[in-house]
Amino acid sequence: MSDLRGKILRDLRNPLFLQGYALMANTVITGVLGMGYWLLAAHFYSPEEFGRGQAVITAMRLFASLTALGFVGALARFLPVAGRRTPELILRGYGLAAATGGVAALGFLLTLPMWGKTYSVLAGFGPGLFFLASVVVWAVFTLQDVVLTGLRRATFVPLNNLIFGLVKMGLLVAVAGALPSGGIFVSWVIPTALALIPVNWLIFGVVVPRHVKQADPVQEPPKLREVGRFLAGDFPGTLSILAIVYLVPVVIATQVGEATFGRFSMAHTLASMIELLAMNMAVSLTVEGSFDRARLAENCRRALRRAFMIVTPIIAVAILGAPLILTIFGSAFAEEGTTLLRLMALAVLPRVLIEVYLSALRAQSKARTLAIVQIGLAVLVLVSTVALFPHFGVNAVGYGLLFSEVLVALLIFGNLRKILKFDESGRSTVTQGSSGAS
């Protein structure tokens, strides 16, 4: 027991693990509170409103993330070394994410009849304006957690989302009687907007000044041209991954009824939370790889071991207990979502390899390879999902994801092994008789 405690304490003194564990804790907190939120939503709202709320929130996150997710890799890569340009880099990220998300949402609202009956609830000036504002708010909300992580302050992220989740659940119940239609979306957006104020006060009032003060005065901050070149390669790939995370559910929402989409979305959300655990350690790896490139191979090996150690038992629980987990929301959820949850959970295993590889590429600023891998994965997922949908219905998402991620993991495995064994100078970091990583 003392050995385990000592190992944990050593891990917490390592920024790679401290950041990664903080983000994983955030995912667990978000997952538990998210289950509570949707349990309350299923109890207080009709099945149709439940599915409609899921669909509108998914669309909001899709448009808000168009540029916001594109900046995740760039902020994780450049904030650690931005020095005096840190505030400028953050504000530019916020502004571009909010602006492009708003323009995309406006285009969506102007073409609303093309998106099916589910989204007709957004018709009209008032609902449309509220949706537009929610996209801008969520774009900034998405990036503020990445900013804290890039500045090595990821330990604040779980606290922020704990408070956000509790307030969101309270408001969901409070407005159920007054807003039986639209209450889910309102209860999601209002706490998000309120959370921006204290978190950004913390970022710009406390964290950024300390980061600038501690920066190496000799090190030249990255030029905007350098950041732009990185984004030119990383953004198309990230946009492709966005298609997997948010566009696929939106497409499903246009093909099935509101109640069916609600049951699909619950299984999809739970599986996506497991996937986030794999991605969290990878984001920490990008940050630490930017701070210290000489230890990239060592940190990659450590990240892989810790990620597999944590996600493997969770995946096993999800696969074995899928029917019981989904039955909490109702028997129909278990009947329609069990196979999807199992397939998506299993797909997380190859995703760990892919995410560590992508994060290593970001730390090395290899934007072209980043784009190729991410675009290739997205194309595989979208094509296979569309091809399988007539035969498997919503489960096509799970089959398509598992097939695509296994294939990509096999294709990148050789290059990943090279990264694990060599540092940037080409010297082997694993000598004969070494233990590799702890």
N, C-alpha and C positions, 0 to 999 in steps of 0.2 A: 504493500500500500504506500509505504514511504517512497519507494522507487518511482511509482506512478506519479505521486505528488511532486517529486523532484523533477521528473520529466516534463510535467505540465508547467512548472515554474520556469524551467529552462526555455521552454517554447515561448512563454509569455515575455521573456526578455529578448526574443528574436522578433524584430519588426515584421518579418514575413509572416510568421505565425500569429502574432498579435493582431495584425491587420486582418489576416484571413479568418481567424477565429471570431473576431468582432463582426465581420460581415456574415459569417455562417450563423452566429447567434442572432443577428438581425433577421436572417432568413427564417430561422426557427420561430422567432417572436412574431414575424409577419405571417408565417404560416398558421400558427396557433390562433392568433387573433383573427386572421382571415377566415379560418374555419368557423370561429365563433360568429363573425360578422355574417357569413352566408347562412349559417344555421338560423340566426335571428331573422334574416331576410326571408328564408323559406317559411318561417313560422308566421311572420307578420304581413307578408305580401302574397299575392296570388302567384301560381306557377307562371302565368304569362308575364306578369310584372317582374318576377324573378329573372326570367330569361331576357326580357327587354332591358332590364338594368345591366345585366352582364354584357349584353351586346353593345349598349351605348358606352359603357365604361371601356370596353375593348376598343371601340372606334376612337374614343378620346385618346387613349394611350397610343394607338397607332399613329395618329397625326402629331401628337406631342413629341413622339419619339423619332420622328423622321430625321431631324438633325440632332436632337438631344443624344440619342444613342450613338450617333456618328461621332460626337465629341467625347464619349466615354473613354475610348482608347487614347485619344489625343491628350485629354486632361490627365489621365493616369500616367501617360508617358512624359509629358512636359512640365506639369506642375511641380514635381519634385526638384526640377532644375531651373524653374522660371525666375527665381530671385526677385528683383525689383519689379519685374513685369507680371508678377502673379495676379494682382487685382485686375489688370488690363485683360489678361488671358481669360479669367473667370467671367468678367462682364461681357466680353465678346462672345463667349460661349453661350451665356444666358440670352443675350440679345438675338443672336442668329437662330438659336433653337426656338425661341418664342416667335420670332418673325416668320420663319419658314413653316412652323407648325400651324400658325394662324392662317397663313395663305392656303395651305393644304386643306385645313378645316373649312375655310370659306368655299373652296372649290367643291368640297363634299356637300356642303349645305345647298349650294346652287344646283347641284345635280341630284338632290335627295330622292326624287321619284325613281331613279335608276337603281337604288340600293335596297329596294324591297319594302314590304309592309312594316317590318320590325323597326325601321328607323324613321317611320312617318311621325313618331312622337316628337321629333325635332323640328317639324314644320312650324312656321310662324316666326315673327321677329324675336319675341321674348325667349322661347326655348333655343332658337338658333344663336342668339347673342350669349346666352348662358353657356352653351356648348363651346362657342368660340373662346370665351374667357377661360373656361376650364382647360382647354388645350394649352393656352399660354401658361396658366398656373402649373399644370402638370409637367410642362417642358422644363421649367425652372426647378420644380420639385425633384425631377429625375436627376438633374445634374448636381444638386447640392450635396447628395450623398457621395457622389464621385469626387467632388471637390474636397470634402473632408478626408476621403481615402487617399487622394493624391497628395494631401498635405500631412499624411501620417496621423490623422486624427479620426480613424474609422471607429474608435471606441465610442464616439458620440452618436454614431448612426443607429445602433439598437435602441438607445434611449429616446431619440427623436421618433422612431417608428413605433415604439411602445406607446408613447403618449398619443401619437396620431391615431393608432389603431383603437385605443380605448375611447377617445373622443368620437371617432367615426361610428363605433358601435352604439354609443349612447345617443348620438344624434339620429341614427337609423331608427331606433325604437321611438324616440321623441316625436319624429315627424310622421310615423306610420299612419296615425289617425287623420292628420291634416292633409297628408300627401300620399294617398294610396296609389296614385300613379305619378311616378317621378321621384318618389321619396328616396329610393336607393341611390339614384345618381346625385341628388342634392346632398345626401348625407356623406357621400364620398368626396365631393368637391369642396364643400365649405371648410372642413378641417384641413384639407390640403392647402388651401389659400392661407388660413391662419398660421399654419406651420412655417410658412416662408419667412415670417417676420422674425421670430426668435433665432431660427437657425442661421439666417443670413447676417443677423447682428453678431452671432458667435463667429461666423466665418470672417467677416470684414472688420469686426471690432477687436477680435482676440487672436484667432488662428493665423490669419494672413500677416498681420504685423509681426508676430513672433517668427513666422516662416521667413519673411524678408530679412529680419534682423539676424537670423541664424545662417542665412545663405552665405556661401563662400564668395567673398568680394572679388576674388580673382576670376571665378567662373563667369563666363559671358552668358547671359540669358539667351534662350533660343529666339532667333529672329522669326518674325511673322511668316517670312518666306519658307523657312524650314518647317514650321507648323503646317503651313499650307501644302507643302509637298507631301507631308505625312498624311494629311487629310485626303489629298487627291487619291492616294492609294487605299487608305483605310475606310474612307466613307462609303464608296460603292459596295465594298464587302460588308460593312456594317448594315447598310441599307438592305442588303440581301438577307442577312440574318434577321433583320426586322420583319421581313416578309414571313419568315417561319414563325416568329413569336406572336405577331399581331395580325398580319394579313390573312393567314390561314383561318383563324377563328372568325374573322369578319366575313370571309368568303363562305364559310360553313353557315354563318348566320343568315346569309342570303338564300341558302338552299333548303333550310329546315325551318320548322315552326319554332315559335318563341319558347314553348315549354321544353321541346327537344333540345334546343340550343342551351337552355339553362342546365340540363342534365349533362350534356357534352362538356360545357364550360367548367363545371365543377371538377370533373375528372381531369380535364386539361390543366386547370389551375393548380391542383394538388401535385400533378406530375411536374409542372413547370417549377414549382418550389424546390423539388428535389434537384432539378437541373441547375437551379440557381446556386445550390451548395457547391457544385463543381465549378461554377463560374467565379464564385467569390474568391477562392484561393488563387485563381488565375489572375484576377484583377490585382490582388496584392502582389503577385509575382511580377506584373508589369511595373508597378511602383518601385519595388525593391530592385528590379533589374535596371531601372533608370538611375537609381541612386548608386548602384555598384554593379557594373557590367561584368567585372572580373569574376563574380560569384554567381553568374547567371546559371551555369550548368548545375552547380551545387543546389541552388535554390529551386531549380526545375525538379530535380530529383526529390527534394524534400516536399515540394508542393504536391507532386504526384503521389508520394507515399501517404501523406496526410489526407489528401482528397479521397483516395480509394479507401483508406481506413475508416473515414467518416461516412461516406456515401454508400458503401457496400452493404452494411447492415440495414440502413434505411431503405435501400432498394429491395432487399430481401423481405422486409416487413411490408412494404407496399405491394409486392407481388403476391405474397401469401395472404395478406389481410385485406386486399382491395375490396372484396364484397362487404366485409364488416365495416371498413372505414366509410364506404359510400352509403351504407345502410343508415348511417347517422342522419343523413339528409333525406332519406326515404327509400323505400324498396325500388322505386322506379329508377333512382339514381344508380343503385347497385346493378340493376338489370341491364341498363344501357351503357354504363361507364366502366365496368370492371375490366373488360378486355383492353380498352383504351388506356386506362391507368397502368395496367401491367406492361403493356408494350412501351409506353413512354418512359416508365421507370427503368425498364431494362435498357433503353437507349441511352440512359445517362452514363453507363459504363464506358462506351466508346467516346462519349462527349467529354469525359475528363481528359482523355488523351488529346482531343482536338483543342480544347480550351487552353491547356498548358502550352501546346505548340503555338497557338495564336498569340498568347501573351508573351512568349519568348520572342516571337517575330516583332511584336510591338516594341519590346524593350530594345531590340536591335534596329528598329526603324525600317524593317523590310516590308514596306507598304505594298509593293507589287505582289509579293507572294501571299500576303494577307488577303488581298482582294481576290486572288485566284481561288484560294481555299474556301473563303466564305461565299463567294458567288457560286462556286461549284456545288457546295453543300446546299445552298438555297434552291438552286435549279433542280437538283436531285429530289429534294423534299417536295417542292411544288408539283413537279411533273409526276412523281410517283403517287402523290396524294390525289391529284386530279384523275389519274389513270385508274386508281383503285377505288375511288368513291362510288362508282356505279355498282361495284361488287360487294363492298364492305361498309358502305355508309360512313358514319363518323369515325369508325375504327380505322378507316383508310389513313387518317392522320397518324395514328400510332404505327401502322405497318410501314408507311412511307418514311417516317422519322427513323425508325429502327434500321431499315434497310440502308438509308442514306448515310447515317452516322457510322454504321459499321464499315461501309465501303470507304468513306473518307478517312476514317481512322486507319484502315489498312494501307491506304495510299500515302498517308503522311508519316507512317510509322518509321520508315527508314530515316527520313530527315530529322524526326524527333530524337531518334537514338543518337544521331551525330551531335545534336545540341546537348543532350544529356552527358555526353562524353568529352566534349571539347568546349573551351572558352573561346572568346573572340580572336585570340591570337593563334588559335589552332592547336594549342597544346592540350594534351590529354589531362583531364582533371580527375580521372579515376586511374590511379596507378595500381600495379599488381599488389595485392595484399591489402588494399585500402577497403574500408567498409562502405564507401560511397557516401550515403547520407544517413542521418539519424531519423 
